[in-house]
Amino acid sequence: MKVIAPLAGLILAASGFAALAQTATPAPSTAPTMQAPAAAEAKPEIHIARPVEMMLTQQAASLSFDGKVLTLTGVSPTAAFAIDRPERINGTMNTEQFVKMWNATVSLMKNDPPNVSVTTLGPVPTQAIVELGAATLSGTTLSFNAVVLDGLLPPNGQLVGLTTAPTVFRPMREVKGFLKCWWSPYWTQRVCRADW
């Protein structure tokens, strides 16, 4: 028994080291590997190059009106537009594009310039329907020849919103393009931007 006991101790010690070695070896990871999301693919765009009936919206910090000229100051660098037919479309253009399209349209409607609603939301809110002529842009100041048709257009006002009546705007002869649009299943209507 004196020989067997030490031998048994050696066997137990060896098995203990083997168990320790197995415990210390990390198991291979079975967690799923995270992959970087694929880059978003560019949406195919369609071009609209036909006359469309739009409503345009422009905003400004303040206005002044001398009875003949409506001047908007602190004008937003972009204008929004909406189209209801033949399909619903919304979109954006910069203010320079707005002025170019507006003046091209006014030149075709000399006898009946477009009407707009002008709303101020300052200390004394006001609303007016105004006939607007040609526009002039200088920095962030936008001026129109204007005739008040209804309501009150004050000499001075703040927080200005200008919305056009539905008006047919046409592609301009001197520039290429009109609207570039795309559609998303996550949005209810086609989204466009000016392309001139």
C-alpha positions as CSV (number, residue, x, y, z in Angstrom):
1,M,0.0,0.0,0.0
2,K,3.0,2.3,0.5
3,V,3.8,2.2,-3.2
4,I,0.2,2.4,-4.5
5,A,-0.7,5.5,-2.3
6,P,1.9,7.8,-3.8
7,L,1.1,6.5,-7.3
8,A,-2.6,7.3,-6.7
9,G,-1.6,10.8,-5.6
10,L,0.4,11.4,-8.8
11,I,-2.6,10.3,-10.9
12,L,-5.0,12.6,-9.1
13,A,-2.5,15.5,-9.4
14,A,-2.1,14.9,-13.1
15,S,-5.9,14.8,-13.6
16,G,-6.3,18.0,-11.7
17,F,-3.8,19.9,-13.9
18,A,-5.6,18.6,-17.0
19,A,-8.9,19.9,-15.7
20,L,-7.3,23.2,-14.9
21,A,-5.9,23.5,-18.4
22,Q,-9.4,22.7,-19.9
23,T,-10.9,25.4,-17.7
24,A,-8.4,28.0,-18.7
25,T,-8.9,27.5,-22.5
26,P,-11.5,30.0,-23.7
27,A,-14.4,28.5,-25.6
28,P,-14.9,29.6,-29.1
29,S,-17.4,32.5,-29.4
30,T,-20.8,31.6,-30.8
31,A,-22.1,35.2,-30.7
32,P,-23.2,36.6,-34.2
33,T,-20.6,38.9,-35.8
34,M,-21.9,42.5,-36.1
35,Q,-21.5,43.8,-39.7
36,A,-21.4,47.4,-40.7
37,P,-24.7,48.5,-42.3
38,A,-24.6,48.6,-46.1
39,A,-24.3,52.1,-47.6
40,A,-27.7,53.5,-48.6
41,E,-28.2,53.3,-52.4
42,A,-29.0,56.5,-54.3
43,K,-32.6,56.6,-55.2
44,P,-33.4,56.8,-58.9
45,E,-34.8,60.2,-59.8
46,I,-37.4,61.2,-62.4
47,H,-37.5,64.5,-64.2
48,I,-40.7,66.5,-64.5
49,A,-40.5,68.9,-67.4
50,R,-44.1,70.0,-67.9
51,P,-46.2,72.9,-66.5
52,V,-47.4,72.1,-63.0
53,E,-49.8,73.9,-60.6
54,M,-47.9,74.7,-57.4
55,M,-48.5,76.5,-54.1
56,L,-45.3,78.1,-52.9
57,T,-44.5,79.1,-49.3
58,Q,-41.9,81.7,-48.4
59,Q,-41.0,83.0,-44.9
60,A,-39.3,86.1,-43.6
61,A,-38.4,87.7,-40.3
62,S,-40.2,91.0,-41.0
63,L,-41.9,93.1,-43.7
64,S,-42.5,96.7,-44.6
65,F,-45.1,98.1,-47.1
66,D,-45.2,101.6,-48.4
67,G,-48.5,101.2,-50.4
68,K,-46.8,100.1,-53.6
69,V,-43.8,97.9,-52.7
70,L,-43.8,94.9,-50.3
71,T,-40.3,94.3,-48.8
72,L,-39.5,91.1,-46.9
73,T,-36.3,91.2,-44.8
74,G,-34.6,88.2,-43.2
75,V,-35.9,85.9,-45.9
76,S,-35.5,82.2,-45.6
77,P,-32.8,80.8,-47.9
78,T,-35.3,78.2,-49.1
79,A,-39.0,78.1,-50.3
80,A,-41.3,75.1,-50.1
81,F,-43.8,74.1,-52.7
82,A,-46.7,71.6,-52.9
83,I,-48.5,70.1,-55.9
84,D,-51.9,68.3,-55.6
85,R,-52.5,67.1,-59.1
86,P,-52.0,65.0,-61.2
87,E,-50.2,63.5,-58.2
88,R,-49.3,64.8,-54.7
89,I,-45.8,66.2,-54.6
90,N,-43.9,68.3,-52.1
91,G,-40.5,69.9,-52.5
92,T,-38.0,72.7,-51.9
93,M,-36.1,75.3,-53.9
94,N,-33.7,78.0,-52.9
95,T,-34.8,81.6,-52.8
96,E,-32.8,82.5,-56.0
97,Q,-34.7,79.7,-57.9
98,F,-38.0,81.0,-56.4
99,V,-37.3,84.5,-57.7
100,K,-36.3,83.3,-61.2
101,M,-39.4,81.1,-61.6
102,W,-41.6,83.8,-60.1
103,N,-40.5,86.5,-62.5
104,A,-40.7,84.2,-65.5
105,T,-44.3,83.4,-64.5
106,V,-45.2,87.1,-63.8
107,S,-44.0,88.0,-67.3
108,L,-46.5,85.6,-68.7
109,M,-49.3,86.9,-66.5
110,K,-48.9,90.6,-66.9
111,N,-52.7,91.3,-67.1
112,D,-53.4,89.1,-64.0
113,P,-50.4,88.7,-61.7
114,P,-50.5,85.9,-59.1
115,N,-52.3,86.3,-55.8
116,V,-50.7,85.4,-52.4
117,S,-51.8,85.4,-48.8
118,V,-49.5,87.4,-46.5
119,T,-49.7,86.7,-42.7
120,T,-47.8,88.3,-39.9
121,L,-47.6,86.8,-36.5
122,G,-46.0,89.6,-34.5
123,P,-47.6,91.4,-31.6
124,V,-50.6,92.3,-33.8
125,P,-51.3,89.5,-36.2
126,T,-52.6,90.5,-39.7
127,Q,-53.7,88.8,-42.9
128,A,-54.0,90.1,-46.4
129,I,-54.6,88.8,-49.9
130,V,-52.1,90.6,-52.2
131,E,-51.4,90.7,-55.9
132,L,-47.7,90.5,-56.5
133,G,-45.7,91.6,-59.4
134,A,-42.0,91.1,-60.2
135,A,-39.6,90.2,-57.4
136,T,-36.1,91.6,-56.7
137,L,-33.7,89.8,-54.4
138,S,-30.7,91.5,-52.6
139,G,-29.1,89.3,-50.0
140,T,-31.8,88.3,-47.6
141,T,-34.2,91.1,-48.7
142,L,-37.0,90.3,-51.2
143,S,-39.1,93.0,-52.7
144,F,-42.3,92.9,-54.8
145,N,-44.6,95.4,-56.5
146,A,-47.8,94.8,-54.6
147,V,-51.5,95.7,-54.6
148,V,-53.6,94.8,-51.6
149,L,-56.9,93.1,-52.7
150,D,-58.3,92.2,-49.3
151,G,-57.4,92.4,-45.6
152,L,-54.8,94.4,-43.9
153,L,-51.1,94.7,-44.9
154,P,-49.4,96.8,-42.2
155,P,-46.6,99.3,-42.8
156,N,-44.4,97.0,-40.7
157,G,-44.9,93.4,-39.5
158,Q,-42.9,90.5,-38.0
159,L,-42.8,86.7,-38.5
160,V,-44.1,86.7,-42.1
161,G,-45.5,83.9,-44.0
162,L,-46.3,84.2,-47.7
163,T,-48.3,81.5,-49.6
164,T,-49.2,81.7,-53.2
165,A,-52.6,80.7,-54.6
166,P,-52.4,77.6,-56.8
167,T,-50.6,78.9,-59.9
168,V,-49.3,77.1,-63.0
169,F,-45.6,77.4,-63.3
170,R,-43.7,76.3,-66.4
171,P,-40.2,75.2,-67.2
172,M,-38.2,78.2,-68.3
173,R,-36.8,78.4,-71.8
174,E,-33.4,79.8,-70.8
175,V,-32.5,77.0,-68.3
176,K,-32.4,73.2,-68.5
177,G,-34.4,71.1,-66.1
178,F,-37.4,71.8,-64.0
179,L,-38.0,69.3,-61.2
180,K,-36.1,66.3,-60.0
181,C,-38.1,63.9,-57.9
182,W,-38.0,60.5,-56.1
183,W,-40.4,58.4,-54.2
184,S,-40.0,56.4,-50.9
185,P,-42.3,53.8,-49.5
186,Y,-41.9,55.5,-46.2
187,W,-43.4,58.8,-47.4
188,T,-46.9,59.5,-48.7
189,Q,-46.0,61.5,-51.8
190,R,-43.2,62.2,-54.3
191,V,-40.4,64.4,-53.0
192,C,-38.9,66.9,-55.4
193,R,-36.3,69.7,-55.7
194,A,-35.9,72.5,-58.2
195,D,-33.5,71.7,-61.0
196,W,-32.7,75.0,-62.7
